[in-house]
């Protein structure tokens, strides 16, 4: 799970271990309208910056 998740479920006993091998990769696709609302534009910018 992403590192942002454990604090959200902090009441659960769990251990966090970084993956060393294999290298995990993925692709994120955002679909939407030609002129999305401001909130959707902000979300798109935040995702693009986080994964740049």
N, C-alpha and C positions, 0 to 999 in steps of 0.2 A: 504494500500500500504506500501511497505517497507520504512523505514525512509530515505533511500538514494534518494527516488524519489522527495519529495517536493522541494529540492533545484533546481532540474532540471526544475521544472515548477513554479518557484518562481514568475513569472509575473501574475499568476492566484490567485485570492483571495480564499484561502481555510484555513480550520482549521485542525490541526492535533491532534488526540485524541488516546491515547493508549488503546488497547483492554484490559479489565479487565477480563470479563467473556463472553463467554466461552473461555477456553484455545484453541488456534488455533494451530494445528500441521499439518505438511505436510511431504511429502517425495520427495526428489530430486534424480533423476536417471540420470546418465550420460552414454551415449552409444557411442561407437566409435570403431576404429580399434585397433588391437593389438599393433601397434607402431604408436601412433598419432604424428603429427608434434609438435615441441617445443611450439608453441603458445597454442595448445590444452592441452598440458601437464601443462603449466603454469596456464591456466584457471581451469583445474581440481584441481590443488593444491590450488588455491585461493578459490574455492568453498568449498573444504574440510576443509580448515582452518577457513573460515567464519562460517561454520555450525558445527564445532567440539564441 
